[in-house]
């Protein structure tokens, strides 16, 4: 935990001492090595219990060479990007810029920035914001409302997949789907009618 040395004034104007701002520190968990999402690339670091590293990155990338390639790519001629100035390069999207850079080859026909490609691929895989997560929570709130708060996880998962999977598409139900809906409605109506019309048992 880390402490913040800033002092907070009291109501009387005197200092009441340093405020303690607690910082959460995640320690490496051995269970992560058994997780199928992590075990193929994550490894514990010998530099401390709060550190880990990517095996894929360490095996596929030479750090020093990646640093050299980073400096070299900054010297690529402007006209290679089919623009007229450095200012226009800054307006290119990250995907367009790096696709052009990483496709450059040397006179032997080998890609010039193989180590840098590993670094950039990992960086571009990171989400730039939490917008997608916030959007999912918003959809979840609309699906699981106060009146539908007893939906099971299986049902909720199915509804979310259906809603998100059909975004932007137009569903045109065929005759088989319509007939199935009619049978379900008819069965539900018959069941409801029987429950209301069943004779009550009399006791003599």
N, C-alpha and C positions, 0 to 999 in steps of 0.2 A: 504494500500500500504506500501511496505517496501522500505527503502532507503539504498543504498550501500555507505559506507563511503570512499571507495577507491577514490583517487584523480587522475585526468587525467592531465598530463603535457601539457602546451601550447607549441606553436611553439617557443616561446622565452625561454622556459625552466622553467617558473614559473608555479605554480599551479593555475588552473582555478576553483578550488572548487570541492566539492564532486559530483560524477555522480549519478544520481537518476535511480536505476534499479527498474522498476515497476513490481510488482508481482500480477498476477490476482488471486482474491479470489472469489470463487463461494459461493453465499448465497443461503440458502434453499428457494425453490419456492413452494408456496402452490399448484400451478397447478400440481405439481408432484403427489400429493395425489389423483388426479383424473385420472391420467394416468394408464391404465390397466396393463402396464408393471411394475409399481412401487407400486401401492396402496395396494397390498396384503402383502408387506414386508417392505416398507420404512416408517419411522416415524420421525417426527421432534424431535430434541433433545432440552432439556431445558438448555443445557450448552452453548448455543450461536447460532446465526443465520447462522453460517457457518458449523454447525455440524448436523448430522443426524445419525440414527442407524437402523440396520436391526431387525425388530420385530421377524422374524423367529429365528434369532441367539439368541436374548435375551430370547425368550420363550423356546427354545429347548436346550439351553446350559448353564450349570453352570460354570461361568468363573473360579472360584477357583478350581473346580473339573477338569476342562480342563487343568489347570496349573499343577495340581498334576499328571494327566495322562500323560502329556507331559514329565515330569521328569521320570515317571515309564517306559515309552516305551523305553527310552534310555538304560535301564538295561536289555532288552530282550536278551537272550542268542544268540550268533552268530550262533550256529548250527540250530536254528529254521529257519533261512533263507536259509539253505542248502548251506552255504558257509563256508570257513575255517578261514577267518580273517575279521577284521573290514574294511580293505582296500577293500575287495571284496564286502562288503555291499554298499560302496560308489559308486560302479559301477552299482548297481541295479537301474532301473528306479523308479521314484517317485510312479507311479501307482502300480508296483509290490511290492515295499517296504510297502506302506500303506495298500494295500490289505491284506498282510500277518499280519501286526500289528493289524489292525482293526478287523480281524477275530478271534483274541485271546479271549478265554472265561475263566471265573473264575471257581472255583469248584462247583458253583451252576448252571453253564450252561449259565450265563449271559455274554454278551460282556463286556470286561474290559474297553474299551475306548469309551464309548458312547458319552461323551461330546467332546472328542478330535475329534471324527468322524465328528461332525458338523463343527468344525473349519477347518479341512483338506478338507472337501467337498467343502466349500466355497472358500478356497485358490486354490484348483485344478480347480475350475470353472473359475478362472481369466485367461485371455489370457497372455501367457508368452512373447509375442511380437506382433508387429503390422504387421507381415508378411502376414497374410491372408487379411488384409485390403489393403495393398500395392498391393497384387496380384490382388485383385478385381479392383482396380483403373487402373492397367495395362491392364486388359481385357476390361474394360470400354473404355479406350483410343483407343484400337484397333477396337472396335465395333462402337463407335461414333467418326468417323474420321472427318477431315475437309470437306470432300465431303459428309458426312452424318450427318451434324450438325443440321438438322431439324427433326430428329427422335423424336417422341413424347415419353413421359415417359412410356406410356403403351407399345409401340413397343419396346423401349429400355429394359424395364423390361422383356418382353417376350424373346428377343434375349439373354439376359444374363442368364436367367433361362435355356434356351435351350442349350446354349454353355457350361455352368457349369454342367448341368445335364447329358450331353452326354460325358463328359470327361472320357476317358478310355474305352468307349463303342463303339461298331461297329453297325451302323444303316444299316439295310438291308430293304429298302422300299419294300412293297408288291405291288401287281398289282393295288390295289385301289388307293394307293398313287401316283403311276406312271400315272394312267389314269387321276387323278385330276390335276396333273402338266401339262399333255398334253392339257387338256381342257383350263386351264388358259392361256397357251402359245398361243393356237389357238384363244382364245377370244381376247387376247392382240394384236395379229397380225392382226385380222380382224378389230379391232377398229382403229389401226394405218393406215391400208390401206384405210379405209373409209374417214379418215381425210385428206389424201393426194389426193384421187381421186374424191372428191365431186366437182361438177361443180360450177364455180363461177357465181354469179348473174350478169347479164348484164343490163345496164340501157340504154334505147333508148332515 
